[in-house]
Amino acid sequence: MLPAAVLLVVTGALTACGAGEDTSPAAAPTPTVDVPSTDPAPPDGAALTGTPSGGASQTAPVGTDPGSAVPPTSGPTAGGVTERRPPSPPPVVLPPRQAGEPTGREVVAAFRAAGLKAANVRDRSVECGPDGLGLGCSELVVTDNVAVYVFPDESSAGDLAERWSGAAYRSGTVVLNYLEAPTPPADRPRYEKVLDTLR
């Protein structure tokens, strides 16, 4: 019986001592454990909406993904180089020939009818316009022996005849040019006489 009473006394004393200890945090340091935050992670792009140390708010544009933004380019597409076709040139508009004046082909036909050489007839009227020589003529018919220029007026014809002085002859609005022809000077008056009969 005595041993049991002693055991109860000792147990009570130990319990009293345990209750008397200082259990405040300052009495015994407790170890600290880093516990990760349980706050939900910010959504994508939320880091851009924070305020840096400067105090200015940096927000990403609404509806854009900063990581996938690609600046617009003006270069060729991924499929290859873009081919651009030049616009078609406008048709050459020549000044009209004066009424009653012979055409270039009529002059050449008259040469042939008179027995004069006028081989390899070519219409080169396109050279009268701005894309060619820009001479301002209405027609240009060329043969291997003489070139026949028809102008819209006598003034324009006279200007070109003076420029080609010594190798040209004018009658009205028509100018005969021998610069690119092997016609001998002795035969030229025959061509000029035929031209004069057409007016």
C-alpha positions, 0 to 999 in steps of 0.5 A, a space after each residue: 500500500 505504501 509503494 502505491 502512495 509513494 508513486 502517486 505523490 511522485 507523479 503529482 510532483 512531476 505534474 506540478 513541476 511540468 505545469 510550473 515551467 515557462 512555456 512562453 516562446 522566449 523561454 525556449 526557441 522553437 525551430 522555424 520552417 519555411 512553408 510555401 505560400 498557399 496563395 493562388 499563383 497569379 494568372 499569365 501576364 499578371 506579373 506585368 500588372 504589378 507596380 515596380 519601384 518607380 511607382 508607374 504601372 506597366 500593363 500589357 495591352 488587353 487581348 495580347 500575349 507579350 510572348 507571342 507578339 510579332 511586329 508587322 513586316 512589309 517584306 515578302 510573304 512566307 510563300 515567296 516573293 510577291 511579284 508585281 507586274 508593271 502597268 500596261 503602257 498607255 497607247 501612243 496617241 499621235 497627232 492627226 494628219 491634216 485633211 487633204 494631205 497624202 499619207 505616208 503609204 500614198 507617197 510610197 505608192 506614188 514613188 513605185 508608180 513612177 518607177 522609183 525604188 521604194 523597197 521593204 516598206 515599214 510603218 514606224 509611226 510609233 517613233 513619232 510619239 513620246 516613247 520613240 523619237 518624240 518628233 511629233 509626226 503623224 505618220 512615219 513610213 520607211 523604205 530602204 531608199 527614203 523615209 517619209 514623215 507626215 506631220 500635223 502641220 507645215 510648221 512642224 514639218 519645216 522645223 524637222 526639214 531645217 534640222 536635217 538640212 542637206 538630207 531632207 526635202 519638205 513639201 507641205 506637211 510631208 518631209 522626205 529624209 535620206 539620212 538612213 537611205 543609200 539614195 544617190 543625191 542625183 536621184 533625189 530630185 525625182 522623188 521630190 518631184 513625185 511628192 510635189 505632184 501629190 499636193 
